[in-house]
Amino acid sequence: MLTQGHYLALSSILFLIGLFGLLFRRNLIVILVSIEIMLNAIIILFASISYYTKDTSGYIVVFFIIAMAAAEAAIGLSLVVLIYRKLRRIYSDEITFFKG
């Protein structure tokens, strides 16, 4: 039987993996995937809290996080494609095109 502690541990591990990828990777696609992993960790946390407290407000928050993650993926990937077409590279430390 899985307890709430198991879900909290899974959520924490996923969030730390996403945070590590966000802070230490240079590829923009990997950075977007890391953000998605962090959002999925938050989804697991809210869903497990809602399940164990028998409260539906957490499920509503999960629904909005899923919608936000879908919008972030669509906009983020379209920006990556536009940056790649312009500069022919997608590494975050080499992109200085948008600086003033």
C-alpha positions in Angstrom: 0.0 0.0 0.0 1.4 3.4 -1.0 1.2 6.1 1.6 1.3 9.8 1.2 5.0 9.7 2.2 5.7 7.7 -0.9 4.0 10.2 -3.1 5.9 13.0 -1.4 9.2 11.3 -1.9 8.4 10.7 -5.6 7.4 14.3 -6.0 10.5 15.6 -4.3 12.8 13.3 -6.3 11.2 14.4 -9.6 11.3 18.0 -8.6 15.0 17.8 -7.8 15.8 16.1 -11.1 13.9 18.8 -13.0 15.7 21.5 -10.9 19.1 19.9 -11.7 18.3 19.9 -15.4 17.1 23.5 -15.3 20.2 24.8 -13.6 23.0 22.7 -15.1 22.0 21.9 -18.7 22.6 24.2 -21.6 20.3 22.8 -24.3 17.0 24.6 -24.5 15.0 21.5 -25.3 16.4 19.8 -22.2 15.6 22.9 -20.1 12.0 22.7 -21.3 11.8 19.0 -20.5 13.2 19.8 -17.0 10.4 22.4 -16.5 7.9 19.8 -17.5 9.3 17.3 -15.0 9.1 19.9 -12.3 5.4 20.6 -13.2 4.6 16.9 -13.1 6.2 16.6 -9.7 3.8 19.4 -8.5 0.9 17.6 -10.1 1.7 14.4 -8.3 2.0 16.3 -5.0 -1.4 18.1 -5.4 -3.2 15.0 -6.5 -1.9 12.9 -3.6 -2.8 15.6 -1.1 -6.3 15.8 -2.6 -6.7 12.1 -2.5 -5.6 11.6 1.1 -7.6 14.7 2.4 -10.7 13.9 0.3 -10.7 17.5 -1.0 -11.4 18.3 -4.6 -9.6 21.7 -4.7 -6.3 20.0 -5.3 -7.7 18.3 -8.4 -8.8 21.7 -9.7 -5.3 23.0 -9.3 -3.9 20.0 -11.1 -6.2 20.7 -14.0 -4.9 24.3 -14.3 -1.3 23.1 -14.0 -1.8 20.6 -16.8 -3.3 23.4 -19.0 -0.4 25.7 -18.1 2.2 23.0 -18.9 0.6 22.4 -22.3 0.7 26.1 -23.1 4.3 26.3 -21.9 5.3 23.4 -24.1 3.7 24.8 -27.2 5.1 28.3 -26.8 8.5 27.1 -25.6 9.0 24.7 -28.5 7.8 27.3 -31.0 10.4 29.7 -29.6 13.1 27.1 -29.8 12.3 26.4 -33.4 12.4 30.1 -34.2 15.7 30.5 -32.4 17.2 27.5 -34.2 16.1 28.8 -37.6 17.7 32.2 -36.9 20.9 31.2 -35.1 21.4 27.4 -36.0 22.0 26.6 -32.4 19.9 26.0 -29.3 22.4 26.3 -26.4 21.3 28.8 -23.8 24.7 30.2 -23.1 25.5 31.0 -26.7 22.3 32.9 -27.5 22.9 36.6 -27.2 20.5 37.6 -30.0 17.8 39.0 -27.7 20.1 41.2 -25.7 19.8 44.9 -26.2 
